[in-house]
Every structure is written in C-alpha cells, then in structure tokens.
Amino acid sequence: MEPNIKVLFDKYTAGKATSQEILELHDHFGLEQGSTELGKLIAEYIVSENTTENDEELQVADRMVHAAWQNIHTVIGSPAIAKKKKLPFKWLAAAAALLIFGTTMVYFMQTKKTIEPQLTSIYGNDIMPGTNKATLTLSNGQRYELKDLKEGLQINESGISYYDGEAIAATDQVINASIHVPNGGNYKVNLPDGTKVQLNAGTDFIYPIRFDGKERLVQLSGEGYFEVSHDAAKPFKVLSGDQVVTVLGTHFNVQAYKHEAIETTLLEGSVSVSSSTNIDNKAMLVPGQQASYLSGRIKVRKVPAEDYIGWTKNLFIFNHLSLPQIFTHLERWYDVEIIYPSNLSKETYLMEIPKDRKLSEILEPITDLTGVSFTIQGRRITVKQR
C-alpha cells in the first residue's frame, strides 16, 4: 500500500482532507486492485470499535457500496468495476460514505457547477431572497458580470471600480455604460458627479462615463432611488419612456416598469416631472408628493414618501396594495412566476416585511392575513383561495 494513501485516508476520516485529496483517494480506490487496500484501511479505522450486526444492516450497507461503485464508474466512464467484498457492517458503511462522497466530488470537479441544496418549506419548495446581482456593459462592447459579494460601482475619471477600490475597467475609450439588474437582484452605482443611485430588481440603467454637456442625462427602465449631487449650472435628468424628471440636487425615487404607470416620489428638494413629447405637460413636486405618469397624463398626490423607498432599506412596505400588486413585487425580488385566480380579491392590505427572508417566510404572513394558500414548485408559485 502506498504510504501517501494511508495519510490521505487518515486525513479524510479526521475530516481534514481537501477536495483534491478526496478526489485522489477516489481515483486510487476506483481501481479494482485498490479494493483490498480499502478494506484494510477501513478495518484499521474501526478495529477498536465494537459493533452489533444483523443481516438487514449488512444487506443495506452492501447495496449502498455497490450502488456507489456503479455511480462512480458511470461518472468517470471507467470500465473497471470493483468486486464486492463481504465486509462487516461498519466497514461497508464507511466505504459507502467515502465512495458516495467521492462520487459527489468527482461530479463537482468535472462540471465545475455549484450543486445547490433543495430548499423545502410548508409550501413544498422554497426560494432564497435576491442578492447583489447585475451585468455591466460598456459602449465599446465589453461586458462584465458584477460580483455578488460587492455592494456597488464607483465611476470616476480613471475608470470603473467596485466600492472597495477593486478595478473593473478603464474608461478612456468608453462613452457610456449600461447596467442590467435582473429579477432577483439589486445594485448600487456612484456616478462621476457624485450622484448615488440604487437600482431595484428588473431594472436597466444607462449613464454617460462623463457628464460633459449642459445637462446630466441618464435613462432608467425599472426602479431607482437617486440622491443627486447639487449642480445649479447642470440639471440632472432621468428619462423613463417619455417621462423626464429634472432636478438640480435632491432625493427621489422613480418606479418605471414597463406596462405600469411611472411613479416619481420626492423625499427631499424639488423636481419637475414632464413629458418629452409635450413640454407643457409638467408638474412640480414638493417633498411627500408623488407624480403618476400614464399615457401622457400626470397626476400628483400626497403620499408617505418613506414607504416608497422601503426597498432600499431591505423592506417590503405594501401600502394599500392588492394581492396582484404584492405578487408583482415578489416576482421581481425572488425571480419567480406567481399564478393566481383571475377572480382574486381586489381588497388592499398594509404590510411591512423584511426582504432578506426566504420566500416561505414572506408567504406565511400573507396566508395568515388573506386566507389564500400557496404551493411552490421550482420557481412557480400557485395561489389558491380557500
């Protein structure tokens, strides 16, 4: 027996073997001549332990080992099949554990894909909340999948980097950039003028690398919260569809998803909301007001403005929303599809729920409050009225 194999086995049984060492063990014992050595190592490992065996346990363990060998050779494509050996129960159990784990490691190393555990809940499956997730595309064609462990981007004269200073790309040959935040994601961006933008799930945001003109123009489809750096000589404009929000320096939220009214909510300062196709159609907002823009019409109303930026503080704040409206928010954040009856009640509800919970933990209070039931299958949620 190779001395190194004994060392690796001892590390494995002590729980200290690396994935590469476990793979080496598997490769060694994948050879038919390694079967005897495996038996010796297991025997040495458990020789000091007393055990009570029965026929049923032996048969179960024997089947585990045989199935594990078959799976290993299916994965690695080796024609060699190890001979089954008549071993005591603990020998077989230990062998099965090693082989089954080895199969998993081989599959993982060959596919290089993360095997996610199946989440379960009282509704069937379960789904984790969204994370920092986005794609950055530059005007020169370069594309970057942004790291989910990073909080946001910083754009300055030298280039684009993460908040912590890690460089992403130089921008000397770049005119503008776009960020796509998919459903199940969010991301933050610090623009070159110092303006801070937080982007919600299902959002596309286009901005220039440098604000060289007489205005600071960006484009938004989806939802973004803006803290605009003041510059009286250069107004900041957000174009969403044919709505334009114009500001000098202020805090406001724009929700501009397709097929929905565009809602601009002001928290600080003042903004002008207008139509790009009719400059006379406009409204000035003061803090605590919201403009709703649909089909060229602007309606202004007073709202609890902080409720509309709850998403930036990791909260769902549903203020007099119907179940279909609530489901739309959940679909974006959890990247799911929710199927519900067409005759679902249009009653509205008040709820405040943390966004960092598994989907089942969000559905439970909704069930308690509304009486509907849910079934989660994959990324599809089916709603039934009781």
PAKOL-869893 format. One line per field, with one value per residue (C-alpha): x, y, z; residue in three letters; residue number from 0. Coordinates in nm, 4 decimals. Example, Ala and Ser with C-alpha at 12.3 -4.5 7.8 and 13.67 -1.06 7.14 Angstrom:
# PAKOL-869893
east <- [1.2300, 1.3670]
north <- [-0.4500, -0.1060]
up <- [0.7800, 0.7140]
aa <- [ALA, SER]
i <- [0, 1]
***
This chain:
# PAKOL-869893
east <- [0.0000, 0.1305, 0.2160, 0.0543, -0.2827, -0.2789, -0.2037, -0.4861, -0.7303, -0.6365, -0.6948, -1.0297, -1.1541, -1.0415, -1.2409, -0.9288, -0.8871, -0.9121, -1.1381, -0.8335, -0.7132, -1.0580, -1.0565, -0.7124, -0.8477, -1.1409, -0.9181, -0.6943, -0.9791, -1.1539, -0.9013, -1.0003, -0.6703, -0.7462, -1.0400, -0.8267, -0.6406, -0.9697, -1.0815, -0.7575, -0.7834, -1.1421, -1.0555, -0.7762, -1.0054, -1.2775, -1.0844, -1.1138, -1.4906, -1.7430, -2.0486, -2.3621, -2.4501, -2.7598, -2.8415, -3.0676, -2.7982, -2.5400, -2.7686, -2.8450, -2.4797, -2.3766, -2.6293, -2.5025, -2.1443, -2.2380, -2.4578, -2.1818, -1.9283, -2.1687, -2.2319, -1.8605, -1.7802, -2.0805, -1.9473, -1.5825, -1.6543, -1.4141, -1.4804, -1.3271, -1.5867, -1.4648, -1.5543, -1.7994, -1.6409, -1.8098, -1.7244, -1.8678, -2.1383, -1.9183, -1.6633, -1.9347, -2.0898, -1.7537, -1.6797, -2.0190, -1.9663, -1.6258, -1.7445, -2.0662, -1.8757, -1.6136, -1.8823, -2.0133, -1.6640, -1.5866, -1.9127, -1.8464, -1.4883, -1.5894, -1.8905, -1.7475, -2.1005, -2.2291, -2.4815, -2.7379, -2.9299, -3.3010, -3.4902, -3.8185, -4.0990, -4.4613, -4.5472, -4.3317, -4.0072, -3.8589, -3.6610, -3.3901, -3.4201, -3.2438, -2.8795, -2.6408, -2.6540, -2.6035, -2.4366, -2.2301, -2.1973, -1.9711, -2.0163, -1.7009, -1.8724, -1.7002, -1.9338, -1.8859, -2.0869, -2.0603, -1.9589, -2.2417, -2.0127, -1.9572, -2.2079, -2.1778, -1.9819, -1.7828, -1.7336, -1.4588, -1.2095, -0.9702, -1.2302, -1.4933, -1.4267, -1.6132, -1.6747, -1.3727, -1.1411, -1.1046, -1.0724, -1.3151, -1.2355, -1.0614, -1.2916, -1.0654, -1.2305, -1.5800, -1.8659, -2.1395, -2.2317, -2.5433, -2.6285, -2.8859, -3.0213, -3.2227, -3.5142, -3.3720, -3.1031, -3.0169, -2.7077, -2.5696, -2.3859, -2.1940, -2.1944, -1.8986, -2.0700, -2.1133, -2.4779, -2.5724, -2.8172, -2.9645, -3.1216, -3.4005, -3.4727, -3.5731, -3.4020, -3.1960, -2.9915, -2.7869, -2.5465, -2.2504, -1.8989, -1.8510, -2.1096, -1.9553, -2.2635, -2.5003, -2.7089, -2.6614, -2.8897, -2.9440, -3.2050, -3.3998, -3.6356, -3.7349, -3.6833, -3.4103, -3.3587, -3.1492, -2.9503, -2.8459, -2.5355, -2.6239, -2.5050, -2.7094, -2.5404, -2.6034, -2.9507, -2.9793, -3.2403, -3.3852, -3.5521, -3.8033, -4.0064, -4.1345, -4.1285, -3.8468, -3.7598, -3.5467, -3.3643, -3.0697, -2.9982, -3.2444, -3.3556, -3.6294, -3.7473, -3.8586, -4.0546, -4.0798, -4.1512, -4.2962, -4.6757, -4.7157, -4.7686, -4.4408, -4.4318, -4.1906, -4.1816, -3.9996, -3.8308, -3.6139, -3.5750, -3.7911, -3.8291, -4.0058, -4.1892, -4.2714, -4.3416, -4.0660, -4.3348, -4.5262, -4.3164, -4.6295, -4.7439, -4.5475, -4.5778, -4.3540, -4.3287, -4.2537, -4.1385, -4.4082, -4.5675, -4.5813, -4.6406, -4.8076, -4.7445, -4.9528, -5.0391, -4.9033, -5.1057, -4.9560, -5.1448, -4.9971, -5.0922, -4.9599, -4.8022, -4.5928, -4.2752, -4.0576, -4.2798, -4.1747, -3.8064, -3.8530, -3.6874, -3.3607, -3.3674, -3.4312, -3.8039, -4.1237, -4.3660, -4.7016, -4.9221, -5.2795, -5.1758, -5.3913, -5.2631, -5.1844, -4.9772, -4.7973, -4.7273, -4.5633, -4.3110, -4.2417, -4.1942, -3.9207, -3.7316, -3.7459, -3.7320, -4.0422, -4.3722, -4.6887, -5.0071, -5.3298, -5.7056, -5.8440, -6.1193, -5.8719, -5.9988, -5.9025, -5.9008, -5.5919, -5.3535, -5.0958, -4.7806, -4.4190, -4.1920, -3.8099, -3.6813, -3.3933, -3.6225, -3.6842, -3.9963, -4.1911, -4.1360, -4.2942, -4.5875, -4.6740, -4.7970, -4.9759, -5.1543, -5.2471, -5.3791, -5.5584, -5.6519, -5.5027, -5.2783, -4.9555, -4.7698, -4.4063, -4.2818, -3.9421, -3.9740, -4.3504, -4.5899, -4.9568, -5.2145, -5.5479, -5.8370, -5.9719]
north <- [0.0000, 0.3453, 0.5385, 0.8506, 0.6762, 0.5860, 0.9502, 1.0724, 0.8231, 0.9297, 1.2936, 1.2012, 1.0155, 1.3106, 1.5474, 1.7365, 1.6229, 1.8803, 1.8254, 1.7393, 1.4843, 1.3252, 1.3070, 1.1396, 0.8823, 0.8165, 0.7794, 0.5338, 0.3139, 0.3395, 0.0792, -0.2812, -0.3614, -0.0892, -0.2812, -0.4849, -0.1773, -0.0007, -0.2894, -0.2788, 0.0942, 0.0706, -0.2224, -0.0274, 0.2682, 0.0775, -0.2140, -0.0723, -0.0239, -0.2872, -0.3258, -0.5326, -0.6537, -0.8100, -0.9408, -0.6499, -0.3912, -0.5859, -0.6060, -0.2336, -0.1396, -0.3819, -0.2285, 0.1226, 0.0305, -0.1463, 0.1450, 0.3910, 0.1982, 0.1868, 0.5644, 0.6417, 0.4481, 0.5967, 0.9455, 0.8842, 0.6485, 0.3799, 0.0201, -0.1172, -0.2275, -0.3075, -0.6506, -0.6527, -0.7766, -0.9356, -0.6833, -0.6184, -0.3516, -0.0644, -0.1419, -0.1266, 0.1867, 0.3635, 0.2513, 0.3734, 0.7115, 0.7502, 0.6357, 0.8369, 1.1487, 1.0706, 1.0470, 1.3884, 1.5378, 1.3925, 1.5247, 1.8664, 1.8821, 1.7743, 2.0035, 2.2941, 2.3834, 2.4501, 2.1904, 2.3833, 2.2075, 2.1658, 2.4033, 2.2874, 2.4534, 2.4012, 2.5150, 2.2492, 2.4011, 2.7285, 3.0149, 3.2385, 3.6196, 3.8274, 3.9354, 4.1911, 4.0901, 4.2861, 4.2961, 4.5939, 4.6615, 4.9355, 5.1208, 4.9530, 4.6147, 4.4916, 4.3078, 4.2198, 4.0026, 4.2037, 4.0226, 3.9492, 3.9963, 4.3594, 4.6257, 4.8680, 5.0534, 5.3753, 5.5695, 5.8309, 5.9751, 5.6809, 5.4112, 5.1902, 5.0083, 4.8480, 5.0463, 4.8829, 5.0080, 4.6856, 4.7927, 4.6659, 4.8581, 5.1654, 5.4175, 5.6255, 5.4800, 5.4477, 5.6936, 5.5389, 5.2282, 5.0327, 4.8199, 4.5418, 4.4255, 4.1048, 3.9868, 3.8579, 4.1276, 4.4843, 4.7058, 5.0490, 5.2978, 5.6152, 5.8358, 6.0583, 6.3750, 6.2197, 6.1241, 5.7981, 5.5558, 5.2367, 5.0037, 4.7578, 4.4182, 4.4107, 4.7401, 4.8759, 5.1919, 5.3819, 5.6608, 5.8502, 5.7893, 6.1686, 6.4458, 6.6779, 6.8591, 7.1177, 6.8559, 6.5259, 6.2837, 5.9194, 5.6635, 5.4318, 5.1409, 4.9726, 5.1321, 5.3523, 5.5704, 5.8813, 6.1058, 6.3722, 6.5832, 6.9549, 7.1469, 7.4594, 7.5000, 7.1451, 6.9972, 6.6213, 6.4477, 6.0965, 5.9772, 5.6903, 5.6162, 5.9608, 6.0973, 6.3301, 6.4117, 6.7256, 6.8209, 7.0267, 6.8276, 6.6186, 6.2727, 6.0953, 5.7538, 5.6603, 5.3415, 5.2973, 4.9348, 4.8502, 4.8389, 5.0247, 5.3893, 5.5706, 5.6855, 5.9593, 6.0093, 6.3056, 6.2867, 6.5988, 6.9154, 6.9690, 6.8053, 6.8752, 6.5887, 6.6407, 6.4677, 6.4514, 6.4795, 6.7716, 7.0218, 7.1995, 6.8840, 6.9023, 6.9211, 7.0467, 6.8218, 6.9083, 6.6528, 6.3997, 6.4165, 6.1564, 6.2064, 5.9226, 5.9384, 5.7277, 5.7810, 6.1353, 6.2383, 6.3424, 6.3092, 6.4362, 6.3124, 6.3273, 6.0020, 5.8699, 5.9034, 5.6849, 5.3857, 5.4049, 5.3636, 5.0781, 4.8519, 5.0482, 4.9583, 4.5896, 4.6115, 4.5319, 4.8094, 4.7397, 5.0445, 4.9669, 4.7208, 4.4403, 4.0828, 4.1020, 4.4157, 4.2466, 3.9424, 4.1658, 4.2865, 3.9291, 3.8086, 4.0654, 4.0145, 3.6335, 3.5873, 3.3688, 3.3371, 3.3593, 3.2080, 3.3209, 3.3042, 3.5861, 3.6461, 3.7007, 3.9592, 4.3204, 4.4107, 4.6093, 4.5407, 4.7110, 4.5054, 4.5611, 4.2559, 4.2236, 4.1381, 3.9197, 3.6241, 3.3028, 3.3198, 3.0893, 3.3370, 3.6099, 3.3950, 3.2839, 3.6242, 3.6798, 3.3467, 3.4417, 3.7832, 3.6977, 3.3303, 3.2291, 2.9224, 2.8733, 2.5860, 2.6323, 2.4122, 2.5163, 2.8878, 2.8758, 2.9616, 2.8649, 3.0581, 2.9160, 3.0823, 2.8949]
up <- [0.0000, -0.0877, 0.2307, 0.0872, 0.0538, 0.4232, 0.5092, 0.2869, 0.4354, 0.7887, 0.6906, 0.5372, 0.8455, 1.0597, 0.8388, 0.7276, 0.3666, 0.0895, -0.2113, -0.4232, -0.1649, -0.1515, -0.5297, -0.5176, -0.2721, -0.5007, -0.8056, -0.6189, -0.4978, -0.8333, -0.9471, -0.8888, -0.7168, -0.4624, -0.3175, -0.0785, 0.0353, 0.1020, 0.3187, 0.5175, 0.5772, 0.6927, 0.9149, 1.0778, 1.1251, 1.3107, 1.4601, 1.8110, 1.7864, 1.8885, 1.6742, 1.6620, 1.3164, 1.1704, 0.8249, 0.7331, 0.8143, 0.6160, 0.3127, 0.3231, 0.3590, 0.0865, -0.1536, -0.0649, -0.1518, -0.4727, -0.5877, -0.5010, -0.7109, -1.0021, -0.9793, -0.9642, -1.2781, -1.4558, -1.3788, -1.4666, -1.7539, -1.6303, -1.7390, -1.4201, -1.1637, -0.8169, -0.6796, -0.3931, -0.0752, 0.2225, 0.4926, 0.8389, 0.8558, 0.9735, 0.7063, 0.4428, 0.5898, 0.5971, 0.2427, 0.1242, 0.2888, 0.1255, -0.2149, -0.2198, -0.1142, -0.3765, -0.6443, -0.5490, -0.5554, -0.8984, -1.0394, -0.8885, -1.0193, -1.3699, -1.4148, -1.2130, -1.1141, -0.7646, -0.6518, -0.4518, -0.1779, -0.2356, -0.0091, 0.1367, 0.3287, 0.4296, 0.0748, -0.0938, -0.2194, -0.1023, -0.2594, -0.1197, -0.1454, -0.4081, -0.3849, -0.5312, -0.8961, -1.2180, -1.5594, -1.6746, -2.0489, -2.1882, -2.5175, -2.6515, -2.6227, -2.3073, -2.0694, -1.7030, -1.4658, -1.1451, -0.8289, -0.5878, -0.2888, -0.3908, -0.2936, -0.5825, -0.8509, -0.8475, -1.1735, -1.1946, -1.4434, -1.4133, -1.4733, -1.3128, -0.9880, -0.7004, -0.3826, -0.2198, -0.4969, -0.6979, -1.0619, -1.3250, -1.6440, -1.7809, -1.9495, -2.1737, -2.4866, -2.3376, -2.3898, -2.1803, -1.9887, -1.9029, -1.6029, -1.6200, -1.2845, -1.3358, -1.1295, -0.8020, -0.7891, -0.6929, -0.7228, -0.6348, -0.8559, -0.7708, -1.0817, -1.1813, -1.0476, -0.7007, -0.7512, -0.5810, -0.7436, -0.6030, -0.8597, -0.7818, -0.9395, -1.3060, -1.3924, -1.6826, -1.6285, -1.8906, -1.7986, -1.9509, -1.8210, -1.8050, -1.7779, -2.0375, -2.1707, -2.0293, -1.8518, -1.6710, -1.8564, -1.7569, -1.8650, -1.6383, -1.7027, -1.3778, -1.0382, -0.8978, -0.5935, -0.6611, -0.4310, -0.6786, -0.6253, -0.6495, -0.9558, -1.0362, -1.3763, -1.4922, -1.4213, -1.3653, -1.5807, -1.5664, -1.8857, -1.8433, -2.1529, -2.2491, -1.8936, -1.7886, -1.4274, -1.3950, -1.0742, -0.9532, -0.6375, -0.4405, -0.3215, -0.5152, -0.6311, -0.9820, -1.0480, -1.4234, -1.5080, -1.8489, -1.8789, -1.5475, -1.4563, -1.3876, -1.0246, -0.9142, -0.5376, -0.3851, -0.0466, -0.0429, -0.2524, -0.5607, -0.9013, -1.2255, -1.3948, -1.7601, -2.0918, -2.3528, -2.6214, -2.4655, -2.2698, -2.1453, -1.9671, -1.6423, -1.2649, -0.9837, -0.6777, -0.3176, -0.0578, 0.0225, -0.3207, -0.5934, -0.9653, -1.1550, -1.5296, -1.7685, -2.1359, -2.1296, -1.8225, -1.4904, -1.1627, -0.8350, -0.4896, -0.1346, -0.0097, 0.2832, 0.0753, 0.3015, 0.2230, -0.1404, -0.0618, 0.1847, -0.0756, -0.0338, 0.3372, 0.2735, 0.3474, 0.1646, 0.2587, 0.0983, 0.1486, 0.0441, -0.2270, -0.3644, -0.3760, -0.7514, -0.6848, -0.3959, -0.6120, -0.8747, -0.6161, -0.5028, -0.8599, -0.9185, -0.5945, -0.5856, -0.9646, -0.9671, -1.1505, -0.9417, -1.0853, -0.9201, -0.9981, -1.2137, -0.9577, -0.6708, -0.4244, -0.5038, -0.1343, -0.0358, 0.2519, 0.4722, 0.5329, 0.6300, 0.5873, 0.5751, 0.2265, 0.3478, 0.4268, 0.2351, 0.0209, 0.2539, 0.5388, 0.3257, 0.2159, 0.5690, 0.6986, 0.3670, 0.4188, 0.7758, 0.6696, 0.3458, 0.3764, 0.0394, 0.0151, -0.1813, -0.3465, -0.4534, -0.7373, -0.8688, -0.9413, -0.9942, -0.7132, -0.7423, -0.5386, -0.4305, -0.2498, 0.0465]
aa <- [MET, GLU, PRO, ASN, ILE, LYS, VAL, LEU, PHE, ASP, LYS, TYR, THR, ALA, GLY, LYS, ALA, THR, SER, GLN, GLU, ILE, LEU, GLU, LEU, HIS, ASP, HIS, PHE, GLY, LEU, GLU, GLN, GLY, SER, THR, GLU, LEU, GLY, LYS, LEU, ILE, ALA, GLU, TYR, ILE, VAL, SER, GLU, ASN, THR, THR, GLU, ASN, ASP, GLU, GLU, LEU, GLN, VAL, ALA, ASP, ARG, MET, VAL, HIS, ALA, ALA, TRP, GLN, ASN, ILE, HIS, THR, VAL, ILE, GLY, SER, PRO, ALA, ILE, ALA, LYS, LYS, LYS, LYS, LEU, PRO, PHE, LYS, TRP, LEU, ALA, ALA, ALA, ALA, ALA, LEU, LEU, ILE, PHE, GLY, THR, THR, MET, VAL, TYR, PHE, MET, GLN, THR, LYS, LYS, THR, ILE, GLU, PRO, GLN, LEU, THR, SER, ILE, TYR, GLY, ASN, ASP, ILE, MET, PRO, GLY, THR, ASN, LYS, ALA, THR, LEU, THR, LEU, SER, ASN, GLY, GLN, ARG, TYR, GLU, LEU, LYS, ASP, LEU, LYS, GLU, GLY, LEU, GLN, ILE, ASN, GLU, SER, GLY, ILE, SER, TYR, TYR, ASP, GLY, GLU, ALA, ILE, ALA, ALA, THR, ASP, GLN, VAL, ILE, ASN, ALA, SER, ILE, HIS, VAL, PRO, ASN, GLY, GLY, ASN, TYR, LYS, VAL, ASN, LEU, PRO, ASP, GLY, THR, LYS, VAL, GLN, LEU, ASN, ALA, GLY, THR, ASP, PHE, ILE, TYR, PRO, ILE, ARG, PHE, ASP, GLY, LYS, GLU, ARG, LEU, VAL, GLN, LEU, SER, GLY, GLU, GLY, TYR, PHE, GLU, VAL, SER, HIS, ASP, ALA, ALA, LYS, PRO, PHE, LYS, VAL, LEU, SER, GLY, ASP, GLN, VAL, VAL, THR, VAL, LEU, GLY, THR, HIS, PHE, ASN, VAL, GLN, ALA, TYR, LYS, HIS, GLU, ALA, ILE, GLU, THR, THR, LEU, LEU, GLU, GLY, SER, VAL, SER, VAL, SER, SER, SER, THR, ASN, ILE, ASP, ASN, LYS, ALA, MET, LEU, VAL, PRO, GLY, GLN, GLN, ALA, SER, TYR, LEU, SER, GLY, ARG, ILE, LYS, VAL, ARG, LYS, VAL, PRO, ALA, GLU, ASP, TYR, ILE, GLY, TRP, THR, LYS, ASN, LEU, PHE, ILE, PHE, ASN, HIS, LEU, SER, LEU, PRO, GLN, ILE, PHE, THR, HIS, LEU, GLU, ARG, TRP, TYR, ASP, VAL, GLU, ILE, ILE, TYR, PRO, SER, ASN, LEU, SER, LYS, GLU, THR, TYR, LEU, MET, GLU, ILE, PRO, LYS, ASP, ARG, LYS, LEU, SER, GLU, ILE, LEU, GLU, PRO, ILE, THR, ASP, LEU, THR, GLY, VAL, SER, PHE, THR, ILE, GLN, GLY, ARG, ARG, ILE, THR, VAL, LYS, GLN, ARG]
i <- [0, 1, 2, 3, 4, 5, 6, 7, 8, 9, 10, 11, 12, 13, 14, 15, 16, 17, 18, 19, 20, 21, 22, 23, 24, 25, 26, 27, 28, 29, 30, 31, 32, 33, 34, 35, 36, 37, 38, 39, 40, 41, 42, 43, 44, 45, 46, 47, 48, 49, 50, 51, 52, 53, 54, 55, 56, 57, 58, 59, 60, 61, 62, 63, 64, 65, 66, 67, 68, 69, 70, 71, 72, 73, 74, 75, 76, 77, 78, 79, 80, 81, 82, 83, 84, 85, 86, 87, 88, 89, 90, 91, 92, 93, 94, 95, 96, 97, 98, 99, 100, 101, 102, 103, 104, 105, 106, 107, 108, 109, 110, 111, 112, 113, 114, 115, 116, 117, 118, 119, 120, 121, 122, 123, 124, 125, 126, 127, 128, 129, 130, 131, 132, 133, 134, 135, 136, 137, 138, 139, 140, 141, 142, 143, 144, 145, 146, 147, 148, 149, 150, 151, 152, 153, 154, 155, 156, 157, 158, 159, 160, 161, 162, 163, 164, 165, 166, 167, 168, 169, 170, 171, 172, 173, 174, 175, 176, 177, 178, 179, 180, 181, 182, 183, 184, 185, 186, 187, 188, 189, 190, 191, 192, 193, 194, 195, 196, 197, 198, 199, 200, 201, 202, 203, 204, 205, 206, 207, 208, 209, 210, 211, 212, 213, 214, 215, 216, 217, 218, 219, 220, 221, 222, 223, 224, 225, 226, 227, 228, 229, 230, 231, 232, 233, 234, 235, 236, 237, 238, 239, 240, 241, 242, 243, 244, 245, 246, 247, 248, 249, 250, 251, 252, 253, 254, 255, 256, 257, 258, 259, 260, 261, 262, 263, 264, 265, 266, 267, 268, 269, 270, 271, 272, 273, 274, 275, 276, 277, 278, 279, 280, 281, 282, 283, 284, 285, 286, 287, 288, 289, 290, 291, 292, 293, 294, 295, 296, 297, 298, 299, 300, 301, 302, 303, 304, 305, 306, 307, 308, 309, 310, 311, 312, 313, 314, 315, 316, 317, 318, 319, 320, 321, 322, 323, 324, 325, 326, 327, 328, 329, 330, 331, 332, 333, 334, 335, 336, 337, 338, 339, 340, 341, 342, 343, 344, 345, 346, 347, 348, 349, 350, 351, 352, 353, 354, 355, 356, 357, 358, 359, 360, 361, 362, 363, 364, 365, 366, 367, 368, 369, 370, 371, 372, 373, 374, 375, 376, 377, 378, 379, 380, 381, 382, 383, 384, 385]
***
